Amino acid sequence: MDNIALTLARRLPGLLEPLARIPLVRRVVSSLAIDILASSTSPRPRAFSMAGDYTTWMSLTDRKFTGRHLPPFDWPPDLLPAESDVSLLFQSPKDDKGDDVRVESSDTSVMFSFFAQWFTDSFLRTSRADFRQNTSNQEIDLCQIYGLTEEKTGMLRSHEGGRLKSQLIDGAEYPAFLFEPRSPGGTLLFKPEFKDLHDEAFITDVILGDCPDDRKDSFFAVGLEHGNSTIGNTILNVLFLREHNRIADALREAHPEWADDPEGADPRLFETTRNIMIVLLLKIVVEEYIRHITPGDFPIELVPFAADGKTWNRSNWVSIEFNLLYRWHSLVPSAITLDGGRVPSTDFRNNNPLIISRGIETLIAQCSRQRSGRIGLLNTPYFLSTRAPQHPDVPSVEERAVALMRKARLASYNDYREQFGLDRLRSFDELTKNRELRSRLAVLYGDIDRLEWYVGIFAEDYGRDEMMGSLMTTMVAYDAFTQALTNPLLARNVYNEATFTRTGMDIIAGTSTLQQILARNSMSPETAYSNFKC
C-alpha cells in the first residue's frame, strides 16, 4: 500500500488544482503532505554510514562518508546475476537502422532532465578517491555558481557591488572564461585569478579529454568542475549568475547606506544576495521540480519553518541510496531538435559555443517544448548504457551505477519497500505488467525477494500522470524534503527581513518557477519560456 500523500495525489488531481488556488488551503495541504513524506522512514541521524559495517562514532559524525538507510547486506554470490547482465536491463533496444528505440515520457521536458542533473551534481558528489565518501557540503548551497569553499567563492566574486565575475558577449552576460587566451591548438592554462579553483589536470585531461579543441577556450569559470560539461549545466549556471548579479544591483540601489560600512558595501551585498539566491533555488525545487515529480503534479508549496519542531529536522547527510536513485539516465534524450536541426547527444557535452551562438533563452525554450525519455528499464540511450568503441575497457555509465550499488552492499528492493512503509511485493507480476521485463527479471533473479534495489526502483510500473514508481517517488520525496526544508535559511529565526531585506523578501515571494527567473534576465522577457512539463 502507498502512503496517504501519494494515494491522495493519484486519486484527487481534479480536486487539488482548484484547492491550490486558495493560499491557506494550499499551505495546509502542503504542510501535511510534506510531513507525511518526510516521515516515511526513520529520521536522521542514521545508525549506519559508508564509514563501516556497524555503528561507530565516526559513522554518526563524519559527514565525509555518505550515509545509508539500511545496514550493508552480503548477498550469497550464487544469487546475484553478472553485473554485465544487469546493466543490459537498462539499455534501450535498437531498430533495424541501429538507432535507439526510446520511450518518451508522457509530459516531462528535456529542460527538466537538464535541471535534475545540474541540481543534483551539487550534492551527489562521489569521491574519485574513495567511493564511500561524498565531496559536497551536504547542503543545497548553490555551489554550482559559488564553489564548494569560501576560498573558491572568493575567486568567483568580482568584489565590487556584491557581484560575481562576468563578461558581456554580444550584449548578453556570461561567466568569465577560465583559461588564458591562446593561439589555436596552444596549451590551456588557467588564468592566475582562478588558480586552484579546480584541479587543472582533471579539467584539461578528463573533462576536456575528448572535447574538440575549438570548444575549449569558451570554458567558463564556475563553481564546480563539471559546470561546463553539458549544455544543461552551462545554461543554468549562466542563468543563475545573471540573477545573482541582478539582485546584487537591486540591493545596492535599495541600500546605499551599506556603503558606510568600514568594509564597504560589497561583502554585505554579496552575502545577502547569496542568501536570497539559495532560497530561490529551494522554492523552485519544491514548487516546480518536486511538484512535477509528484503524481498529478500535486500543488506543493515551500512552507517556511516547515521543519521546525519535526523529528526529521536534522542536519543534512546525503545517503548512498539517494545518490544512486537519482541516476535517471533514461531521461536523457538521444538528440534534441534546435531550430529544425538535429543536435545529437555528442553535442550536448562541452559545447559552450553552441550556447553563446544561440543564447540561453532559445535553448531553454526549445528544450522546454521537447520530451525527455521515460524513467525506467530498457530505456537508457546507447551512449550511456554501452561502452564506447574507442574505450572498450571503460565501463558504461550504467555499468558503473550497478557496480556502485554492489560495492555499497545494498539490501533488496523489498527490504527498502518495507523500510519506507510500503508493502513487500510477492511476485514480479506485482512489479510490472511488461511481460518481456518480467521474464528477464525472473531469469536473472528467480524470486522477487532476490531483486536488487537499484533494479527494482527502475522496474516499477507507474501511471501516465506519474514520473516513477511508488518506492522511488517515496524515497525521492523523503530525501528531497528532509534535505531542502532543513536548510538553515528556512529556520524561523533566520527567514526574515533581517536576513534577506524587504527587497529580498519580495523577490522570494514573487518567485516559484524557473520561467520567472528567465524572464527577469532576458532581453526579450515576453518571449522567454521555461517549463518542466511538456
Order of alpha helices (4+ residues) and beta strands (2+ residues): alpha-alpha-alpha-beta-alpha-beta-alpha-beta-alpha-alpha-alpha-beta-beta-alpha-alpha-alpha-alpha-beta-beta-alpha-alpha-beta-alpha-alpha-alpha-alpha-alpha-alpha-alpha-alpha-alpha
